[in-house]
Amino acid sequence: MAAHRTPTATPTRARPARPLLPVLVAVFTLAASLVLAGCSDGENPSTVTSKAASAAESLENRATAAASSLAAQATGAIASATAEIGHKLDGIKGGQDAKKDVKLGPASTDPDGRAKAEVTATNPDDAKRSFAVQVNFTNTDGTTLDTVLVTVPDVPAGGTGTATARSSHGLSGEAKAQLGRAVRY
């Protein structure tokens, strides 16, 4: 009997959001520089403090806008990946809805921070079939963090097959695996 390899997710991936920490460090550094620079030109402390507060507020507004932009980009990337997976699933010739035949194990995290979940497909047909399965990784609030497509190939008639779905990037916080769509072909 040939060795069985566990398939992993295909490269349809959402792009990770960029970290906000560098922006916040830059804001703090610039605000501190403004305060120190203001003390050297002979202005009174009240004026310097007011200018620093105004500059910090302006930078905070810019940082908030940048964070909102990054969040929108991440949401857009998830939507794009979900749409691409949908097109791939729709394009499977002779594919049948198989969501009731697929189960997901609990999500866990790899040492590199990527979420993973075991996918088990049960083939009710009388012939060998493969399964294409969309797995969504969400946070505890239900917000989708990543979505991947995994194939469970060559499941024997009346048998089961497994594969491992892995997120495309490290996810922060606790992730849960949710079944999106599943197609048997």
N, C-alpha and C positions, 0 to 999 in steps of 0.2 A: 504494500500500500504506500502510495506516495505521501511525503510529508505535506501537511496542510499549513499554508501560511495564512495568517490573519490579515485581511485587507485593512487598509486605513482610509481615512477620508480623502476625497479627491481635492485638487487644488482650488476649488471654488471657495474663496475666503473673504471675509470682511477685513478691512484694514484697521489695525489697532489705533485707538486715539493716542495723540501725543501727550506726554505728561505735562502737567501744569506747573510743577515745582520750579523749573528753570525760569518761568515767567514771574512767579512770585518772588524768587530770589532777586531777579533783576529789579523788580519794583522796590523791594526793601533797600537794595543797594543804592538805587538812585535817590530815594527819599532821604536816606542817611547822608548821602553826598550833598544834597541840597541844604540840609540843616547845617552841616559843617561849613559849607561854603558861605552860607548866609551869615555866620558868626564872624567872618573875617573882614567884612566890608563896613563895619561900624554901625550897622543897623541895630536897633534895640531888640532884645530877645522876643518881645511880643510880635513884632513884624516878621522876624525870622520864623517863629513857630507858625504863624498864620500862613506864610508862603509855603512852608514845608507841608502843612496840613492840606493846603490846596493842591500842591503837586502830588501828594500821596493819594488824594481822592481822585485826581485825574488818572493817575496810573492804575488805581484800583478799578476804575471804570473801564479802562483799556484791557486790564487783565480779565475782568468779567466778560467783556465782549469777546476776547480771545477764547476763553473757556466755552462760551456759548457756541462760538464758531466750531471749535473742536468737537463739541457734543453733536452739533448738526452734521459735521462731516462723518462722525462715527455712525450716526443714525442713517445717513445716506449710504454708507458703505454696507451696512447690514441689509438695507432695502435692496441695494444692487445685487448683493450675493444671494439674497432670497429669490429675487426675480430670475437670476441666472440659473439657480437650482431648479426653479419652477419650469423654466424653458427646457432644461435637460430632461426632467421627469416627463413633461408633456411630449417630448420628442421620442420617447421609447415606443417603438412599434409593437403593438399587441400587448402593451402593458396593462395590468389590471390593478385597481386599488387594493393594497394589501395591508393597510394600516392595522386591521384587526389581527393580522398574522405576525406582527412585529412587536417585540417588547424591548424596553431599555432597562439596563441595570442602573444603579445609582451613579451619579457623577463623582469622580475623584480627581485628584490633581497629580500630575507628573512632577518629578523634581524640578523641571524647567518652568513650572507654573501653568502648563497647558491642561485644560480640563479634558477628561476622557470618560467614555461610557461604553459598556459592552452592549452590542446590538445583537439580539437573537431573533432569527426569522424561522418560522415554521411553515413548511411547504405542504399545503393540503392537496395539491394536485397529484396526479398519477405519473408525472414525468418530472425530470430534474428541472429546476427553475432557479433564477437569480433574482435578487432583490436590490433595488436602489432605495436608500432610506435617507431622508432629510432629518438631521438632528439639530435642534436649537439648544444652545447653552444660554441659560438665563441667570439673572441674579435672584436674590431672595424676594425682590419686589416684582418679579416676573418680566423685567426688562430684558430683551434679547441682547446678549453680549457678542455672540458669534453664531453662525450657522454653517453646517458642513454637510456634504453629501458623501455617504459611505455605501459601498457595494458589498453585499453578502453573496458571493458567487456559488453557483453549482450546488444548490441545496437539493439533496436527493428527495425523490417522491416520498411523501409522508414523513420526512425527516426534518432536522433542524440544522441551521448553520449559524456561525457567529462571526462578528467583525468588531473592530474597535473604532469608535468615532473619537477623533481628537480635535480640539479647538485649534484654529490656525495660529494662535498666539497665546501668550500667557494672559490669564484673566485674573483680575484682582477680586478678592472676596470669595465668598462661597458661591459655586456655580451649581446649577441643577440642569439635568438633561431632560429635554422635552421632545417628544416625537412630533415631527412636522408632517410630512407626507411619506408614503411608502408605496412603491410600485413593484409588482411581481411580473417578471417577463421570462 
